[in-house]
């Protein structure tokens, strides 16, 4: 059970809860309210539109997940770092992180279960064992998996408190006028296409999203940008890049999907560097994921053109 105290101005219960608990979407909060899992000042609340005010006490109970038949699959992994507490993997394009509708197998979770054996079972629940954070299916690069429950809590805490540093390289269309900048625009579900995200005002369900970017290389009508995430919203870099007017090359959802003459396996976005503290020793761990071959080919071709 999670107990929270409301501060600030009055706000809708579902909207307020989704901003307080980063792992819960607004739709997930609404389902929890329907399941009688939310109490306000000791009373079960059944109205998602109920208003909470400063000083109200909100109790949230998240039901146990229904087990899925997760099967270990011997899928090769590109391991950047491993010990008895955690595993950092260079994820390829096309690999989904955990099973979901339409992707029951062949995921990173299936591969990690085969690699870690019994050790991973039960870490963080049965649905997404060991998963600390996610990468989009067609985004490549460094992703960390916890092998123990204490490691999972430590690593998730580092993500939430922003002490873990997640850095990306992306090839975008066009050339920004400035050499660096910050996009601070809330992100929520696209109002018309629920499979996509968009810049959405907070009062309409958007959640704060902050992306720092820096120009690494000008490549004619393209640019290589370095991104650093301050928050971790779904599709954050891709949405913010499109909002800047410089969508990621090869992005079918937020750009034209064109790939500058190179057959890309996904969009040209790569989690190149992950910095965190070891859950037990607190020693710094820096994992560097080399660029995938198709992104290297694209960069070299653009450099030749330039």
C-alpha positions as CSV (number, residue, x, y, z in Angstrom):
1,X,0.0,0.0,0.0
2,X,1.2,3.5,-0.9
3,X,0.1,6.4,1.2
4,X,0.4,10.0,-0.2
5,X,-0.6,13.4,1.1
6,X,-1.9,16.0,-1.4
7,X,-0.2,19.3,-1.6
8,X,-0.9,22.2,-3.9
9,X,-4.1,23.3,-5.6
10,X,-7.2,21.1,-6.0
11,X,-6.9,18.6,-8.8
12,X,-8.7,15.5,-10.3
13,X,-7.8,12.4,-8.4
14,X,-6.7,10.3,-11.5
15,X,-4.6,13.1,-12.9
16,X,-2.9,13.8,-9.5
17,X,-2.1,10.2,-8.8
18,X,-0.6,9.7,-12.3
19,X,1.8,12.6,-11.6
20,X,2.8,11.4,-8.2
21,X,3.5,7.7,-9.1
22,X,5.7,7.8,-12.2
23,X,5.2,4.1,-13.1
24,X,1.4,4.6,-13.4
25,X,-0.3,6.0,-16.4
26,X,-3.5,7.9,-16.0
27,X,-5.5,5.1,-17.6
28,X,-3.9,2.6,-15.2
29,X,-4.9,4.8,-12.2
30,X,-8.5,5.0,-13.5
31,X,-8.6,1.2,-13.7
32,X,-7.3,1.0,-10.1
33,X,-10.1,3.4,-9.0
34,X,-12.6,1.1,-10.7
35,X,-11.2,-1.8,-8.9
36,X,-11.7,-0.1,-5.5
37,X,-8.0,0.1,-4.9
38,X,-7.9,3.9,-4.0
39,X,-9.0,5.4,-0.7
40,X,-9.3,9.1,0.0
41,X,-9.2,10.1,3.7
42,X,-10.0,6.5,4.6
43,X,-13.0,6.0,2.3
44,X,-13.0,4.0,-0.9
45,X,-13.2,6.4,-3.9
46,X,-15.0,5.1,-7.0
47,X,-15.1,8.4,-9.0
48,X,-12.0,9.0,-11.2
49,X,-13.2,12.6,-11.6
50,X,-13.2,13.2,-7.8
51,X,-11.2,16.3,-6.7
52,X,-8.5,16.1,-4.1
53,X,-7.3,19.1,-2.1
54,X,-4.3,20.0,0.0
55,X,-4.1,17.9,3.1
56,X,-6.1,15.0,1.7
57,X,-4.6,11.5,2.4
58,X,-4.7,9.1,-0.5
59,X,-4.0,5.4,-0.1
60,X,-3.2,3.3,-3.2
61,X,-3.2,-0.5,-3.3
62,X,-1.8,-2.1,-6.4
63,X,-3.2,-5.7,-6.8
64,X,-0.8,-8.6,-7.4
65,X,0.0,-9.1,-11.0
66,X,-1.6,-12.1,-12.7
67,X,1.3,-14.5,-13.6
68,X,2.2,-15.0,-17.2
69,X,3.8,-18.1,-18.7
70,X,7.2,-16.4,-19.4
71,X,9.5,-18.9,-21.1
72,X,13.3,-18.7,-21.2
73,X,14.5,-18.4,-24.7
74,X,18.2,-18.9,-25.7
75,X,18.5,-15.6,-27.6
76,X,22.1,-14.2,-27.9
77,X,22.8,-11.2,-25.7
78,X,25.4,-8.5,-26.3
79,X,26.5,-8.0,-22.6
80,X,28.3,-4.8,-21.7
81,X,28.6,-5.5,-17.9
82,X,27.6,-8.3,-15.6
83,X,28.0,-9.3,-11.9
84,X,25.8,-11.1,-9.4
85,X,23.5,-8.0,-8.9
86,X,22.9,-6.6,-12.4
87,X,23.3,-7.0,-16.1
88,X,23.8,-4.3,-18.7
89,X,22.9,-5.3,-22.3
90,X,23.3,-3.6,-25.7
91,X,19.8,-4.1,-27.0
92,X,19.4,-4.6,-30.8
93,X,16.7,-2.9,-32.9
94,X,13.6,-5.0,-33.3
95,X,13.7,-6.5,-29.8
96,X,10.8,-5.7,-27.4
97,X,11.9,-5.3,-23.8
98,X,9.1,-7.4,-22.2
99,X,6.1,-9.5,-23.4
100,X,3.0,-7.6,-24.4
101,X,0.0,-8.0,-26.6
102,X,1.4,-8.9,-30.0
103,X,4.8,-9.8,-28.6
104,X,4.4,-12.9,-26.4
105,X,7.9,-14.1,-27.0
106,X,11.3,-13.2,-28.4
107,X,11.7,-10.3,-25.9
108,X,14.6,-9.1,-23.8
109,X,12.9,-10.7,-20.8
110,X,12.7,-14.1,-22.4
111,X,16.4,-13.9,-23.3
112,X,17.5,-12.7,-19.9
113,X,15.5,-15.5,-18.2
114,X,17.5,-18.0,-20.2
115,X,20.7,-16.3,-19.4
116,X,20.1,-15.8,-15.6
117,X,18.2,-19.0,-14.9
118,X,16.3,-19.3,-11.6
119,X,18.0,-16.2,-10.2
120,X,15.8,-13.7,-12.0
121,X,12.4,-15.3,-11.1
122,X,10.3,-13.1,-8.8
123,X,12.6,-10.0,-9.0
124,X,10.2,-7.2,-9.4
125,X,7.1,-9.4,-10.0
126,X,6.3,-11.9,-12.7
127,X,5.3,-9.6,-15.5
128,X,8.6,-7.8,-16.0
129,X,11.3,-9.6,-14.0
130,X,14.4,-7.5,-13.4
131,X,13.3,-4.6,-15.7
132,X,14.5,-1.2,-14.4
133,X,13.7,0.9,-17.4
134,X,12.8,0.4,-21.0
135,X,13.9,1.2,-24.6
136,X,11.5,1.4,-27.5
137,X,11.4,-1.7,-29.8
138,X,13.4,0.0,-32.5
139,X,15.8,1.9,-30.3
140,X,19.2,0.3,-29.7
141,X,21.7,0.5,-26.9
142,X,22.4,0.2,-23.2
143,X,19.7,-1.1,-20.8
144,X,20.1,-2.4,-17.3
145,X,18.4,-5.5,-15.7
146,X,18.5,-6.2,-12.0
147,X,19.2,-9.7,-10.8
148,X,18.1,-9.2,-7.2
149,X,15.2,-7.3,-5.5
150,X,17.5,-4.9,-3.6
151,X,19.3,-4.1,-6.8
152,X,16.0,-3.5,-8.6
153,X,14.9,-1.0,-5.9
154,X,18.3,0.8,-5.9
155,X,18.4,1.1,-9.7
156,X,14.8,2.2,-10.0
157,X,15.5,4.8,-7.3
158,X,18.5,6.1,-9.2
159,X,16.4,6.5,-12.3
160,X,13.6,8.3,-10.4
161,X,16.0,10.6,-8.5
162,X,18.0,11.3,-11.7
163,X,21.3,10.1,-10.3
164,X,21.5,7.6,-13.1
165,X,22.6,9.2,-16.3
166,X,21.1,8.0,-19.6
167,X,22.7,9.4,-22.8
168,X,21.7,8.9,-26.4
169,X,22.9,9.6,-29.9
170,X,20.4,10.4,-32.7
171,X,20.7,11.3,-36.3
172,X,18.0,13.9,-37.1
173,X,16.7,15.7,-40.2
174,X,17.8,19.3,-40.6
175,X,20.3,21.4,-38.6
176,X,19.4,23.2,-35.3
177,X,20.4,26.9,-35.3
178,X,21.7,26.6,-31.7
179,X,24.5,24.2,-30.6
180,X,22.5,23.0,-27.6
181,X,19.2,23.4,-25.8
182,X,16.6,21.9,-23.5
183,X,13.1,20.8,-24.4
184,X,10.7,21.1,-21.4
185,X,7.4,20.0,-22.9
186,X,4.9,17.6,-21.2
187,X,4.1,14.4,-23.0
188,X,0.9,12.4,-23.0
189,X,-1.1,10.0,-25.2
190,X,-1.8,11.4,-28.6
191,X,-5.4,12.7,-28.6
192,X,-6.3,10.9,-31.8
193,X,-3.9,8.0,-32.1
194,X,-3.7,6.1,-28.8
195,X,-0.6,4.1,-30.0
196,X,1.4,7.3,-30.2
197,X,2.6,10.0,-27.8
198,X,2.5,13.8,-28.3
199,X,3.3,17.1,-26.6
200,X,0.1,17.5,-24.4
201,X,-0.6,20.2,-21.8
202,X,-0.4,19.0,-18.2
203,X,-4.0,20.0,-17.6
204,X,-5.0,17.7,-20.5
205,X,-3.1,14.7,-19.1
206,X,0.5,15.4,-20.2
207,X,3.3,14.6,-17.8
208,X,6.5,16.7,-17.3
209,X,9.2,15.7,-19.7
210,X,12.7,17.2,-20.0
211,X,15.3,16.4,-22.6
212,X,18.7,18.1,-22.9
213,X,20.3,18.0,-26.3
214,X,23.7,19.1,-27.8
215,X,24.8,19.3,-31.4
216,X,27.7,16.8,-32.1
217,X,28.1,17.1,-35.8
218,X,26.5,19.0,-38.7
219,X,26.0,16.7,-41.7
220,X,24.5,18.9,-44.5
221,X,20.7,18.5,-44.2
222,X,21.2,16.2,-41.2
223,X,22.7,16.4,-37.7
224,X,24.1,14.1,-35.1
225,X,22.7,15.1,-31.7
226,X,23.6,14.0,-28.2
227,X,20.6,13.6,-25.9
228,X,20.4,13.4,-22.1
229,X,17.2,12.4,-20.4
230,X,16.0,14.1,-17.2
231,X,12.7,12.2,-17.2
232,X,11.8,9.0,-18.9
233,X,8.5,9.3,-20.7
234,X,7.4,6.9,-23.4
235,X,9.0,7.9,-26.8
236,X,10.3,11.1,-25.1
237,X,13.3,11.8,-27.4
238,X,11.4,11.0,-30.5
239,X,8.5,13.2,-29.6
240,X,10.7,16.1,-28.4
241,X,12.9,15.8,-31.6
242,X,9.8,16.1,-33.8
243,X,8.6,19.0,-31.7
244,X,11.9,20.8,-32.3
245,X,11.3,20.3,-36.1
246,X,14.1,17.8,-36.3
247,X,12.6,14.2,-36.2
248,X,14.8,11.2,-35.8
249,X,15.8,9.6,-39.2
250,X,13.9,6.4,-39.8
251,X,11.2,7.2,-37.3
252,X,8.0,5.9,-38.8
253,X,5.7,7.3,-36.1
254,X,7.0,10.9,-35.6
255,X,8.9,11.6,-38.8
256,X,8.8,10.7,-42.5
257,X,10.4,7.3,-42.0
258,X,13.0,8.1,-44.7
259,X,16.4,6.7,-44.0
260,X,18.8,8.8,-46.2
261,X,19.5,5.9,-48.5
262,X,20.6,3.4,-45.8
263,X,18.4,0.4,-44.8
264,X,18.0,1.0,-41.1
265,X,16.8,-1.7,-38.8
266,X,14.9,0.9,-36.7
267,X,15.1,4.6,-36.1
268,X,18.5,6.2,-35.9
269,X,18.4,6.5,-32.1
270,X,20.9,4.7,-29.8
271,X,21.3,4.6,-26.0
272,X,25.1,5.1,-26.1
273,X,26.0,5.5,-22.5
274,X,24.5,4.5,-19.1
275,X,26.1,5.7,-15.9
276,X,24.9,4.4,-12.5
277,X,26.1,3.5,-9.0
278,X,26.5,-0.2,-8.1
279,X,23.6,-1.2,-5.8
280,X,25.8,-2.7,-3.1
281,X,29.2,-0.9,-3.3
282,X,28.0,2.4,-4.7
283,X,31.0,2.3,-7.1
284,X,30.3,4.1,-10.4
285,X,29.5,1.9,-13.4
286,X,29.8,3.3,-16.9
287,X,28.5,1.2,-19.7
288,X,29.3,2.4,-23.3
289,X,27.3,0.7,-26.1
290,X,29.0,1.0,-29.6
291,X,26.8,2.3,-32.4
292,X,25.0,-0.4,-34.4
293,X,26.5,-1.0,-37.8
294,X,23.6,0.6,-39.8
295,X,23.9,3.9,-37.9
296,X,27.7,3.8,-38.5
297,X,27.0,3.3,-42.2
298,X,24.6,6.1,-42.3
299,X,27.0,8.5,-40.5
300,X,29.8,7.6,-42.9
301,X,27.6,8.1,-45.9
302,X,26.4,11.5,-44.7
303,X,30.0,12.6,-43.9
304,X,31.1,11.6,-47.5
305,X,28.2,13.7,-48.9
306,X,29.2,16.7,-46.7
